[in-house]
């Protein structure tokens, strides 16, 4: 009799542990509108700065998405697609408060760190990761994305892709969106050209390249590639790429950042309720840009001549910068 009582006690304890684990696992899943609110606070629009009066540049302007993943003092770090910030020049990072932060990409300035390298005759192949880390300085307190564990993903898991698509008519108005999809496949060996390893059935528009991919807990688990395939290559093997979009797992990205000796720390905790509340309240302002061309137009010559606030490393100012870590 004592044995059966003991066995019943053990079984009850096991069932209790399993039940608690089950509740804990599913209690973290957030409703879609709350994940969208989180994404609204941390997703950024990244694009080249437009010289004042340059009408032609607007027709050729290439914008994309990104996500703030780290902060060190007053310096923020946003992940985005490598191709968006590959050419040297000035870029803008539009944050959720509507501000655009001007950064420079040059040989003497470390504001943009490439995690990969374009290669090939047409520069359509990528060695290492098809990503870059863009840093900008601000006195404002911006939320930083919480990173999740991509190794916990399973087939058919719900995913959310947050970014700034370009309207088909190229109108100046831009609106951030969150698209819902489900995970179709996880490649244990990332694709050698760019590091892609997640596939999901969704077709996104231009401008979504570099967008964060979030899980149901509101955590960033990957960075999105904006198109399924193109004439120059595929993000995964051809058959899989033809039916899916793809992304790079955050678990492969963070070691690459660490290897770049940036010494950044990443938030892995639960999402604070105040971030969700702030995102819900600020969405009308955070998610809409009335005139993106006007917002990204700068009189760069005047700024550099009269108010050299871009700091060290400017090609036009000729200043030198110590290596920033």
PyMOL commands that set and color helices and strands:
alter all, ss='L'
color gray80, all
select helices_A, chain A and resi 2-27+32-42+55-59+82-85+150-152+238-243+250-259+273-286+292-295+300-306
alter helices_A, ss='H'
color red, helices_A
select strands_A, chain A and resi 43-48+50-51+63-72+75-81+89-94+100-105+112-119+125-137+158-163+174-175+177-186+198-200+212-214+220-224+229-230+233-234+245-249+288-289+297-298
alter strands_A, ss='S'
color yellow, strands_A
deselect
rebuild
show_as cartoon
